[in-house]
């Protein structure tokens, strides 16, 4: 099973989970037959309009900000515009070491092996001793 893109005569492009040999399907938008088209699967293919950009714009920009770049970013919240705004204002995304970063591995403390060594040595010497009975 693979994901593949299909295009119908009405130019609706949809993605379906199909058997790799399947060449046609029905368009869920208009109901016409859709043919499989060549697409780049599992890769970024230019999706500029995404939810995290809109939420970043809501956090970054004040509603009263009338600067041209802020107005453009609010009107067209795309990755490209967000990256340009961040670069122009010398801002950067939150680094993973800041709040919410991944957990840091701390190895457990070394166990105190002195007692273990003493126990092993005592048992070893008990096995190795020679008893002479008279």
Legacy VTK file of the C-alpha trace (Angstrom):
# vtk DataFile Version 3.0
C-alpha trace
ASCII
DATASET POLYDATA
POINTS 134 float
0.000 0.000 0.000
1.275 3.457 -0.957
0.020 7.010 -0.994
-0.497 8.368 -4.507
-1.953 11.526 -6.015
-4.813 11.479 -8.504
-6.199 14.209 -10.777
-9.676 14.251 -12.295
-10.798 16.087 -15.482
-12.005 18.951 -13.237
-8.384 19.356 -12.012
-9.080 18.265 -8.435
-5.930 16.691 -6.993
-6.465 14.198 -4.184
-4.310 11.738 -2.298
-5.341 8.116 -1.694
-3.892 5.062 0.024
-3.852 2.448 -2.745
-2.244 -0.745 -3.986
0.873 0.222 -5.941
-0.550 -1.159 -9.234
-3.789 0.880 -9.088
-3.933 3.544 -11.842
-7.451 5.031 -11.512
-9.905 5.951 -8.768
-13.001 8.087 -8.267
-12.586 11.748 -7.338
-14.218 12.326 -3.919
-14.978 15.954 -4.852
-16.827 15.570 -8.152
-17.248 11.807 -8.598
-15.448 11.648 -11.972
-12.694 9.163 -12.815
-9.293 10.379 -11.656
-5.974 9.248 -13.112
-2.846 8.706 -11.086
-0.274 11.445 -11.503
3.421 11.523 -10.722
4.086 13.139 -7.383
6.840 13.395 -4.818
5.662 11.193 -1.966
6.630 11.968 1.610
8.462 15.162 0.677
7.832 18.834 1.264
6.240 20.048 -1.951
5.512 23.671 -1.180
2.766 23.626 1.430
3.077 27.248 2.443
-0.252 27.550 4.223
-0.009 25.636 7.481
-1.508 25.969 10.939
1.726 26.589 12.859
2.486 29.662 10.716
-0.925 31.194 11.485
-0.478 30.541 15.203
3.043 32.041 15.092
1.643 35.149 13.398
-0.996 35.486 16.130
1.725 35.364 18.789
4.293 37.532 16.983
2.207 40.421 15.732
0.139 42.944 17.602
-3.226 43.723 16.041
-2.256 47.438 15.989
1.023 46.879 14.117
0.686 48.755 10.806
4.220 48.124 9.509
4.153 46.942 5.861
5.931 43.655 6.588
3.599 42.916 9.512
0.527 43.712 7.410
1.846 41.462 4.614
2.545 38.616 7.054
-0.905 38.952 8.629
-2.563 39.048 5.193
-0.453 36.192 3.714
0.689 33.875 6.557
3.080 31.594 4.652
6.341 29.963 5.694
8.258 32.133 3.271
6.786 35.365 4.663
7.290 34.205 8.259
10.951 33.352 7.602
11.481 36.714 5.891
9.850 38.560 8.826
11.969 36.690 11.368
15.157 37.375 9.411
14.354 41.071 8.877
13.705 41.555 12.611
16.692 39.433 13.754
14.414 36.909 15.423
14.913 33.176 15.589
12.758 30.204 16.357
12.887 28.728 19.836
15.982 26.589 20.257
15.521 23.059 21.558
17.562 23.941 24.662
15.013 26.549 25.680
11.746 25.728 27.452
10.221 22.531 26.204
13.481 21.024 24.949
14.100 17.305 24.841
14.983 15.589 28.107
18.662 15.349 28.958
20.014 11.921 29.813
21.575 11.698 33.262
23.271 8.359 33.889
22.471 6.689 37.192
25.109 6.982 39.932
27.739 4.274 40.032
26.830 1.589 42.580
29.090 1.143 45.599
30.939 -2.009 44.612
33.117 -2.235 47.744
30.634 -4.458 49.591
30.213 -6.669 46.522
34.001 -7.077 46.150
34.391 -7.971 49.833
31.622 -10.600 49.604
33.106 -12.177 46.467
36.603 -12.220 47.996
35.356 -13.812 51.259
33.546 -16.600 49.392
36.569 -17.172 47.166
38.907 -17.554 50.131
36.476 -19.941 51.846
36.570 -22.210 48.789
40.344 -22.015 48.485
41.283 -22.817 52.092
42.794 -26.124 53.000
41.601 -27.851 56.138
43.818 -30.357 57.866
41.987 -32.651 60.276
43.948 -34.649 62.717
LINES 1 135
134 0 1 2 3 4 5 6 7 8 9 10 11 12 13 14 15 16 17 18 19 20 21 22 23 24 25 26 27 28 29 30 31 32 33 34 35 36 37 38 39 40 41 42 43 44 45 46 47 48 49 50 51 52 53 54 55 56 57 58 59 60 61 62 63 64 65 66 67 68 69 70 71 72 73 74 75 76 77 78 79 80 81 82 83 84 85 86 87 88 89 90 91 92 93 94 95 96 97 98 99 100 101 102 103 104 105 106 107 108 109 110 111 112 113 114 115 116 117 118 119 120 121 122 123 124 125 126 127 128 129 130 131 132 133
